[in-house]
Amino acid sequence: MDLSWMAWTWQTAVFFAFIGLALAGMSVWEWRSPGGAPRRGILAIRTTRGDRLFISLLSAAFINLIWLAFAGTPLWGAAVLSLAVAGIVFRWA
């Protein structure tokens, strides 16, 4: 796959593919189990599944930027931290 015209690396393509898969997965989840009623968690706001996905993706972006600013590359630690934050958000937020 030639992504050079966009100046992308394969890692960037995998990242955006993951976001697309997450959105597709959330769509299937909602189709299979409708509802996902809003709930109030540790964030003190009512959130739905989609809200929690958005908060997780936004948190991951900021975690990676802060990691780059203070620790540099590689970003494996930021990826693990982002997954942990997403787990917390989906479980308790």
C-alpha positions as CSV (number, residue, x, y, z in Angstrom):
1,M,0.0,0.0,0.0
2,D,1.6,3.3,-1.1
3,L,0.8,6.0,1.4
4,S,3.7,8.3,0.4
5,W,1.4,10.8,-1.3
6,M,-0.1,11.7,2.1
7,A,3.2,11.6,3.9
8,W,1.8,8.9,6.2
9,T,3.5,6.1,7.8
10,W,2.0,2.6,8.3
11,Q,1.6,3.4,12.0
12,T,-0.6,6.4,11.1
13,A,-2.7,4.3,8.8
14,V,-3.1,1.7,11.6
15,F,-4.2,4.4,14.0
16,F,-6.9,5.7,11.7
17,A,-8.0,2.2,10.8
18,F,-8.4,1.5,14.6
19,I,-10.6,4.6,14.9
20,G,-12.7,3.4,12.0
21,L,-13.0,-0.1,13.6
22,A,-13.9,1.3,16.9
23,L,-16.7,3.3,15.4
24,A,-17.9,0.3,13.4
25,G,-17.7,-1.8,16.6
26,M,-19.7,0.7,18.5
27,S,-22.3,0.7,15.8
28,V,-22.6,-3.1,15.9
29,W,-22.8,-3.0,19.7
30,E,-25.6,-0.5,19.6
31,W,-27.4,-2.5,16.9
32,R,-27.1,-5.7,18.8
33,S,-27.9,-4.2,22.2
34,P,-29.8,-1.0,21.8
35,G,-30.1,1.5,24.5
36,G,-26.9,2.1,26.3
37,A,-28.8,4.4,28.7
38,P,-26.9,7.4,29.9
39,R,-25.3,6.9,33.3
40,R,-23.5,9.1,35.8
41,G,-20.0,8.0,36.8
42,I,-16.8,9.4,38.1
43,L,-16.9,12.3,35.6
44,A,-20.1,13.6,37.2
45,I,-21.8,13.9,33.9
46,R,-24.3,11.7,32.2
47,T,-22.6,9.8,29.4
48,T,-23.6,7.2,26.8
49,R,-21.4,4.6,25.1
50,G,-20.6,7.0,22.3
51,D,-19.7,9.8,24.7
52,R,-17.4,7.4,26.5
53,L,-15.7,6.4,23.2
54,F,-15.2,10.1,22.3
55,I,-13.8,10.9,25.7
56,S,-11.5,7.9,25.4
57,L,-10.2,8.9,22.0
58,L,-9.7,12.6,23.1
59,S,-7.9,11.4,26.2
60,A,-5.6,9.2,24.1
61,A,-4.7,12.1,21.9
62,F,-3.8,14.3,24.8
63,I,-1.9,11.5,26.6
64,N,0.2,10.9,23.4
65,L,0.9,14.6,22.9
66,I,2.0,15.0,26.6
67,W,4.1,11.9,26.3
68,L,5.8,13.2,23.2
69,A,6.5,16.6,25.0
70,F,8.0,15.1,28.1
71,A,9.3,11.6,27.2
72,G,9.7,11.6,23.4
73,T,9.5,8.4,21.4
74,P,8.7,5.5,21.5
75,L,5.0,5.9,22.4
76,W,4.4,2.3,23.7
77,G,4.0,3.7,27.2
78,A,1.5,6.3,26.1
79,A,-0.4,3.6,24.2
80,V,-0.6,1.4,27.3
81,L,-1.7,4.4,29.4
82,S,-4.3,5.3,26.8
83,L,-5.8,1.8,26.9
84,A,-5.9,1.9,30.7
85,V,-7.7,5.3,30.6
86,A,-10.1,4.0,28.0
87,G,-10.9,1.0,30.2
88,I,-11.5,3.2,33.2
89,V,-13.7,5.6,31.2
90,F,-15.8,2.7,29.8
91,R,-16.1,1.0,33.2
92,W,-16.6,3.8,35.6
93,A,-17.4,7.0,33.7
